[in-house]
Amino acid sequence: MRPARAALTLVATALAPALLLATPAFAAGAASAPATTVAAAAATAAATGVDDMSDDDVRVAIMRIIGDPDTGRAVYAAAQKAMDGTIEDQRYFLETGRWTAQAEDDRVAILRILGSADPKTDKAVIREANEALDADTPEALRAFLETGYRLAVAEDDRVRVARILADPTISDALRAAAETVIDGTPEELRYFIEVGQYEVD
């Protein structure tokens, strides 16, 4: 990991222990979240006609963001600040400020993923996380969290399964299970690594 990024990871981990942004779930059979870029989300917000919303509707929309348990710290702080400001501040938040703050939350979330990654086994996760941080665009950060992280974990899990198969001492049952799952979905691979391999024998 790059030295400066390692320091940032430590800071992010220390300052954001209760980060509310949810990371992708890897439960067996879970569907992957669609990749929605920040730009697309902003376009959606514009399409809903923030300029056409009443002042009350604007405030209600921001209060819903504040009350959402999945709202990250930067978005929460920006929303609170907007509510303390003028109606123009509030409209600006819905149209633009929210997505800038979301990128900050996403950056912290990725740094925390990097901080918890094992350099020996999580090589794809580390590679993809660093690429997202190097790109440093809201779209790249969001895409990693919504789809890239899940796929990178699957790549690392596939390598783990291949290592199991490379062990000549494993049982026939474990070998059969590993051969079955190695071409499976990210969720199937994760389940096998965390649970399935221990249930076989």
ZADO-1210 file (C-alpha; in nm, 4 decimals, padded with zeros to 6 digits):
<atoms>
<atom x="00.0000" y="00.0000" z="00.0000" code="MET" pos="1"/>
<atom x="00.1269" y="00.3483" z="-00.0782" code="ARG" pos="2"/>
<atom x="00.2803" y="00.5105" z="00.2364" code="PRO" pos="3"/>
<atom x="00.0652" y="00.8242" z="00.2226" code="ALA" pos="4"/>
<atom x="-00.2456" y="00.6164" z="00.1661" code="ARG" pos="5"/>
<atom x="-00.1549" y="00.3925" z="00.4585" code="ALA" pos="6"/>
<atom x="-00.1478" y="00.6990" z="00.6824" code="ALA" pos="7"/>
<atom x="-00.4817" y="00.8167" z="00.5461" code="LEU" pos="8"/>
<atom x="-00.6252" y="00.4720" z="00.6074" code="THR" pos="9"/>
<atom x="-00.5217" y="00.4885" z="00.9729" code="LEU" pos="10"/>
<atom x="-00.6785" y="00.8333" z="01.0061" code="VAL" pos="11"/>
<atom x="-00.9975" y="00.7224" z="00.8330" code="ALA" pos="12"/>
<atom x="-01.0211" y="00.4171" z="01.0553" code="THR" pos="13"/>
<atom x="-00.9660" y="00.6229" z="01.3680" code="ALA" pos="14"/>
<atom x="-01.2002" y="00.9076" z="01.2778" code="LEU" pos="15"/>
<atom x="-01.4810" y="00.7025" z="01.1290" code="ALA" pos="16"/>
<atom x="-01.5361" y="00.3965" z="01.3461" code="PRO" pos="17"/>
<atom x="-01.9102" y="00.4152" z="01.3017" code="ALA" pos="18"/>
<atom x="-01.9219" y="00.4950" z="00.9328" code="LEU" pos="19"/>
<atom x="-02.2790" y="00.4419" z="00.8291" code="LEU" pos="20"/>
<atom x="-02.2219" y="00.3625" z="00.4656" code="LEU" pos="21"/>
<atom x="-02.3190" y="00.0038" z="00.4048" code="ALA" pos="22"/>
<atom x="-02.0718" y="-00.2119" z="00.2155" code="THR" pos="23"/>
<atom x="-02.1923" y="-00.4732" z="-00.0309" code="PRO" pos="24"/>
<atom x="-02.3466" y="-00.7839" z="00.1225" code="ALA" pos="25"/>
<atom x="-02.2039" y="-01.1247" z="00.0392" code="PHE" pos="26"/>
<atom x="-02.4832" y="-01.3434" z="00.1724" code="ALA" pos="27"/>
<atom x="-02.5442" y="-01.6486" z="-00.0424" code="ALA" pos="28"/>
<atom x="-02.7890" y="-01.5739" z="-00.3183" code="GLY" pos="29"/>
<atom x="-02.7882" y="-01.1970" z="-00.2644" code="ALA" pos="30"/>
<atom x="-02.8344" y="-00.9981" z="-00.5815" code="ALA" pos="31"/>
<atom x="-02.5705" y="-00.7459" z="-00.6724" code="SER" pos="32"/>
<atom x="-02.6580" y="-00.3784" z="-00.6496" code="ALA" pos="33"/>
<atom x="-02.6822" y="-00.1989" z="-00.9823" code="PRO" pos="34"/>
<atom x="-02.3939" y="00.0357" z="-01.0587" code="ALA" pos="35"/>
<atom x="-02.5289" y="00.3879" z="-01.0157" code="THR" pos="36"/>
<atom x="-02.2781" y="00.6648" z="-01.0581" code="THR" pos="37"/>
<atom x="-02.2923" y="00.9861" z="-00.8614" code="VAL" pos="38"/>
<atom x="-02.3390" y="01.1725" z="-01.1879" code="ALA" pos="39"/>
<atom x="-02.6393" y="00.9561" z="-01.2735" code="ALA" pos="40"/>
<atom x="-02.7830" y="01.0096" z="-00.9281" code="ALA" pos="41"/>
<atom x="-02.7369" y="01.3833" z="-00.9663" code="ALA" pos="42"/>
<atom x="-02.9093" y="01.3681" z="-01.3041" code="ALA" pos="43"/>
<atom x="-03.1961" y="01.1797" z="-01.1419" code="THR" pos="44"/>
<atom x="-03.2231" y="01.4459" z="-00.8742" code="ALA" pos="45"/>
<atom x="-03.2323" y="01.7147" z="-01.1406" code="ALA" pos="46"/>
<atom x="-03.4964" y="01.5189" z="-01.3320" code="ALA" pos="47"/>
<atom x="-03.7209" y="01.5157" z="-01.0267" code="THR" pos="48"/>
<atom x="-03.7268" y="01.8951" z="-01.0538" code="GLY" pos="49"/>
<atom x="-03.5580" y="02.0273" z="-00.7415" code="VAL" pos="50"/>
<atom x="-03.6197" y="02.3757" z="-00.8806" code="ASP" pos="51"/>
<atom x="-03.9892" y="02.2919" z="-00.9073" code="ASP" pos="52"/>
<atom x="-04.0149" y="02.1554" z="-00.5522" code="MET" pos="53"/>
<atom x="-04.1806" y="02.3688" z="-00.2880" code="SER" pos="54"/>
<atom x="-03.9655" y="02.4927" z="-00.0020" code="ASP" pos="55"/>
<atom x="-04.1374" y="02.2456" z="00.2296" code="ASP" pos="56"/>
<atom x="-04.0730" y="01.9564" z="-00.0102" code="ASP" pos="57"/>
<atom x="-03.7040" y="02.0488" z="-00.0238" code="VAL" pos="58"/>
<atom x="-03.6794" y="02.0479" z="00.3540" code="ARG" pos="59"/>
<atom x="-03.8650" y="01.7174" z="00.3817" code="VAL" pos="60"/>
<atom x="-03.6302" y="01.5601" z="00.1253" code="ALA" pos="61"/>
<atom x="-03.3268" y="01.6721" z="00.3259" code="ILE" pos="62"/>
<atom x="-03.4777" y="01.5525" z="00.6538" code="MET" pos="63"/>
<atom x="-03.5306" y="01.2097" z="00.4960" code="ARG" pos="64"/>
<atom x="-03.1611" y="01.2010" z="00.4068" code="ILE" pos="65"/>
<atom x="-03.0713" y="01.3005" z="00.7629" code="ILE" pos="66"/>
<atom x="-03.2991" y="01.0306" z="00.9021" code="GLY" pos="67"/>
<atom x="-03.1714" y="00.7566" z="00.6707" code="ASP" pos="68"/>
<atom x="-02.9528" y="00.5146" z="00.8728" code="PRO" pos="69"/>
<atom x="-02.7393" y="00.4510" z="00.5623" code="ASP" pos="70"/>
<atom x="-02.6443" y="00.8176" z="00.5301" code="THR" pos="71"/>
<atom x="-02.2689" y="00.8683" z="00.5711" code="GLY" pos="72"/>
<atom x="-02.1082" y="01.1227" z="00.7986" code="ARG" pos="73"/>
<atom x="-02.0133" y="01.3760" z="00.5324" code="ALA" pos="74"/>
<atom x="-02.3585" y="01.3680" z="00.3723" code="VAL" pos="75"/>
<atom x="-02.5189" y="01.3940" z="00.7162" code="TYR" pos="76"/>
<atom x="-02.3041" y="01.6954" z="00.8084" code="ALA" pos="77"/>
<atom x="-02.3696" y="01.8652" z="00.4746" code="ALA" pos="78"/>
<atom x="-02.7431" y="01.8048" z="00.5106" code="ALA" pos="79"/>
<atom x="-02.7439" y="01.9490" z="00.8620" code="GLN" pos="80"/>
<atom x="-02.5511" y="02.2522" z="00.7415" code="LYS" pos="81"/>
<atom x="-02.7983" y="02.3014" z="00.4562" code="ALA" pos="82"/>
<atom x="-03.0894" y="02.2873" z="00.6990" code="MET" pos="83"/>
<atom x="-02.9236" y="02.5619" z="00.9027" code="ASP" pos="84"/>
<atom x="-02.8892" y="02.7756" z="00.5896" code="GLY" pos="85"/>
<atom x="-03.1205" y="02.9401" z="00.3426" code="THR" pos="86"/>
<atom x="-03.3598" y="02.7677" z="00.1048" code="ILE" pos="87"/>
<atom x="-03.1011" y="02.8323" z="-00.1681" code="GLU" pos="88"/>
<atom x="-02.8460" y="02.6401" z="00.0396" code="ASP" pos="89"/>
<atom x="-03.0935" y="02.3567" z="00.0759" code="GLN" pos="90"/>
<atom x="-03.1671" y="02.3406" z="-00.2959" code="ARG" pos="91"/>
<atom x="-02.7945" y="02.3481" z="-00.3720" code="TYR" pos="92"/>
<atom x="-02.7435" y="02.0566" z="-00.1339" code="PHE" pos="93"/>
<atom x="-03.0045" y="01.8417" z="-00.3084" code="LEU" pos="94"/>
<atom x="-02.8715" y="01.9206" z="-00.6552" code="GLU" pos="95"/>
<atom x="-02.4949" y="01.9235" z="-00.5971" code="THR" pos="96"/>
<atom x="-02.3664" y="01.9289" z="-00.2406" code="GLY" pos="97"/>
<atom x="-02.5063" y="01.5896" z="-00.1535" code="ARG" pos="98"/>
<atom x="-02.3030" y="01.4179" z="-00.4249" code="TRP" pos="99"/>
<atom x="-01.9822" y="01.5971" z="-00.3313" code="THR" pos="100"/>
<atom x="-02.0303" y="01.4846" z="00.0289" code="ALA" pos="101"/>
<atom x="-02.1168" y="01.1317" z="-00.0862" code="GLN" pos="102"/>
<atom x="-01.7820" y="01.1124" z="-00.2652" code="ALA" pos="103"/>
<atom x="-01.6113" y="01.2015" z="00.0632" code="GLU" pos="104"/>
<atom x="-01.8009" y="00.9268" z="00.2463" code="ASP" pos="105"/>
<atom x="-01.7147" y="00.6816" z="-00.0309" code="ASP" pos="106"/>
<atom x="-01.3461" y="00.7705" z="-00.0084" code="ARG" pos="107"/>
<atom x="-01.3475" y="00.7046" z="00.3681" code="VAL" pos="108"/>
<atom x="-01.5299" y="00.3741" z="00.3160" code="ALA" pos="109"/>
<atom x="-01.2683" y="00.2594" z="00.0634" code="ILE" pos="110"/>
<atom x="-00.9834" y="00.3612" z="00.2913" code="LEU" pos="111"/>
<atom x="-01.1405" y="00.1543" z="00.5672" code="ARG" pos="112"/>
<atom x="-01.1673" y="-00.1448" z="00.3330" code="ILE" pos="113"/>
<atom x="-00.7982" y="-00.1024" z="00.2505" code="LEU" pos="114"/>
<atom x="-00.7149" y="-00.0776" z="00.6191" code="GLY" pos="115"/>
<atom x="-00.8802" y="-00.4110" z="00.6920" code="SER" pos="116"/>
<atom x="-00.7517" y="-00.5919" z="00.3811" code="ALA" pos="117"/>
<atom x="-00.4913" y="-00.8670" z="00.4149" code="ASP" pos="118"/>
<atom x="-00.2067" y="-00.7964" z="00.1679" code="PRO" pos="119"/>
<atom x="-00.1367" y="-01.1709" z="00.1407" code="LYS" pos="120"/>
<atom x="-00.4869" y="-01.2787" z="00.0378" code="THR" pos="121"/>
<atom x="-00.6866" y="-00.9719" z="-00.0641" code="ASP" pos="122"/>
<atom x="-00.4757" y="-00.8678" z="-00.3623" code="LYS" pos="123"/>
<atom x="-00.7652" y="-00.7963" z="-00.5994" code="ALA" pos="124"/>
<atom x="-00.9479" y="-00.5923" z="-00.3364" code="VAL" pos="125"/>
<atom x="-00.6341" y="-00.3877" z="-00.2663" code="ILE" pos="126"/>
<atom x="-00.5654" y="-00.3388" z="-00.6385" code="ARG" pos="127"/>
<atom x="-00.9197" y="-00.2290" z="-00.7237" code="GLU" pos="128"/>
<atom x="-00.9537" y="-00.0069" z="-00.4167" code="ALA" pos="129"/>
<atom x="-00.6287" y="00.1707" z="-00.5021" code="ASN" pos="130"/>
<atom x="-00.7389" y="00.2163" z="-00.8632" code="GLU" pos="131"/>
<atom x="-01.0628" y="00.3774" z="-00.7464" code="ALA" pos="132"/>
<atom x="-00.8732" y="00.6075" z="-00.5097" code="LEU" pos="133"/>
<atom x="-00.6196" y="00.6928" z="-00.7794" code="ASP" pos="134"/>
<atom x="-00.8992" y="00.7844" z="-01.0221" code="ALA" pos="135"/>
<atom x="-01.0470" y="00.9966" z="-00.7405" code="ASP" pos="136"/>
<atom x="-01.3732" y="01.0740" z="-00.9170" code="THR" pos="137"/>
<atom x="-01.7137" y="01.0373" z="-00.7512" code="PRO" pos="138"/>
<atom x="-01.8089" y="00.7894" z="-01.0225" code="GLU" pos="139"/>
<atom x="-01.5033" y="00.5660" z="-00.9707" code="ALA" pos="140"/>
<atom x="-01.5424" y="00.5658" z="-00.5929" code="LEU" pos="141"/>
<atom x="-01.9128" y="00.4768" z="-00.6084" code="ARG" pos="142"/>
<atom x="-01.8613" y="00.2127" z="-00.8778" code="ALA" pos="143"/>
<atom x="-01.6025" y="00.0370" z="-00.6611" code="PHE" pos="144"/>
<atom x="-01.8335" y="00.0262" z="-00.3602" code="LEU" pos="145"/>
<atom x="-02.1388" y="-00.0833" z="-00.5583" code="GLU" pos="146"/>
<atom x="-01.9848" y="-00.3426" z="-00.7902" code="THR" pos="147"/>
<atom x="-01.6046" y="-00.3394" z="-00.7934" code="GLY" pos="148"/>
<atom x="-01.5619" y="-00.4465" z="-00.4323" code="TYR" pos="149"/>
<atom x="-01.7940" y="-00.7445" z="-00.4720" code="ARG" pos="150"/>
<atom x="-01.6151" y="-00.8589" z="-00.7876" code="LEU" pos="151"/>
<atom x="-01.2695" y="-00.8085" z="-00.6354" code="ALA" pos="152"/>
<atom x="-01.3643" y="-01.0169" z="-00.3304" code="VAL" pos="153"/>
<atom x="-01.4872" y="-01.2866" z="-00.5685" code="ALA" pos="154"/>
<atom x="-01.1549" y="-01.2810" z="-00.7544" code="GLU" pos="155"/>
<atom x="-00.9645" y="-01.3221" z="-00.4279" code="ASP" pos="156"/>
<atom x="-01.2033" y="-01.5964" z="-00.3146" code="ASP" pos="157"/>
<atom x="-01.1549" y="-01.7837" z="-00.6430" code="ARG" pos="158"/>
<atom x="-00.7789" y="-01.7797" z="-00.5781" code="VAL" pos="159"/>
<atom x="-00.8451" y="-01.9157" z="-00.2284" code="ARG" pos="160"/>
<atom x="-01.0527" y="-02.1997" z="-00.3731" code="VAL" pos="161"/>
<atom x="-00.7796" y="-02.2746" z="-00.6288" code="ALA" pos="162"/>
<atom x="-00.5293" y="-02.3020" z="-00.3427" code="ARG" pos="163"/>
<atom x="-00.7556" y="-02.5499" z="-00.1678" code="ILE" pos="164"/>
<atom x="-00.7705" y="-02.7555" z="-00.4874" code="LEU" pos="165"/>
<atom x="-00.3915" y="-02.7438" z="-00.5156" code="ALA" pos="166"/>
<atom x="-00.3591" y="-02.9220" z="-00.1810" code="ASP" pos="167"/>
<atom x="-00.3164" y="-03.2954" z="-00.2527" code="PRO" pos="168"/>
<atom x="-00.4147" y="-03.3887" z="00.1016" code="THR" pos="169"/>
<atom x="-00.7762" y="-03.2656" z="00.0929" code="ILE" pos="170"/>
<atom x="-01.0635" y="-03.5125" z="00.1013" code="SER" pos="171"/>
<atom x="-01.2534" y="-03.6213" z="-00.2082" code="ASP" pos="172"/>
<atom x="-01.5643" y="-03.4481" z="-00.0729" code="ALA" pos="173"/>
<atom x="-01.3859" y="-03.1164" z="-00.0238" code="LEU" pos="174"/>
<atom x="-01.2257" y="-03.1435" z="-00.3675" code="ARG" pos="175"/>
<atom x="-01.5654" y="-03.2054" z="-00.5286" code="ALA" pos="176"/>
<atom x="-01.7207" y="-02.9108" z="-00.3428" code="ALA" pos="177"/>
<atom x="-01.4335" y="-02.6791" z="-00.4375" code="ALA" pos="178"/>
<atom x="-01.4493" y="-02.7847" z="-00.8025" code="GLU" pos="179"/>
<atom x="-01.8218" y="-02.7129" z="-00.8039" code="THR" pos="180"/>
<atom x="-01.7964" y="-02.3670" z="-00.6500" code="VAL" pos="181"/>
<atom x="-01.4848" y="-02.2328" z="-00.8251" code="ILE" pos="182"/>
<atom x="-01.6905" y="-02.1108" z="-01.1217" code="ASP" pos="183"/>
<atom x="-01.9785" y="-01.9958" z="-00.9018" code="GLY" pos="184"/>
<atom x="-02.1157" y="-01.6526" z="-00.8188" code="THR" pos="185"/>
<atom x="-01.9373" y="-01.4127" z="-00.5835" code="PRO" pos="186"/>
<atom x="-02.1894" y="-01.5022" z="-00.3141" code="GLU" pos="187"/>
<atom x="-02.1349" y="-01.8760" z="-00.3598" code="GLU" pos="188"/>
<atom x="-01.7583" y="-01.8324" z="-00.3425" code="LEU" pos="189"/>
<atom x="-01.7844" y="-01.6199" z="-00.0264" code="ARG" pos="190"/>
<atom x="-02.0137" y="-01.8697" z="00.1412" code="TYR" pos="191"/>
<atom x="-01.7809" y="-02.1561" z="00.0568" code="PHE" pos="192"/>
<atom x="-01.4760" y="-01.9731" z="00.1959" code="ILE" pos="193"/>
<atom x="-01.6514" y="-01.8627" z="00.5141" code="GLU" pos="194"/>
<atom x="-01.8735" y="-02.1633" z="00.5854" code="VAL" pos="195"/>
<atom x="-01.9076" y="-02.4284" z="00.3154" code="GLY" pos="196"/>
<atom x="-01.5567" y="-02.5693" z="00.3184" code="GLN" pos="197"/>
<atom x="-01.5905" y="-02.6454" z="00.6904" code="TYR" pos="198"/>
<atom x="-01.9237" y="-02.8219" z="00.6460" code="GLU" pos="199"/>
<atom x="-01.7952" y="-03.0661" z="00.3837" code="VAL" pos="200"/>
<atom x="-01.5745" y="-03.2789" z="00.6061" code="ASP" pos="201"/>
</atoms>
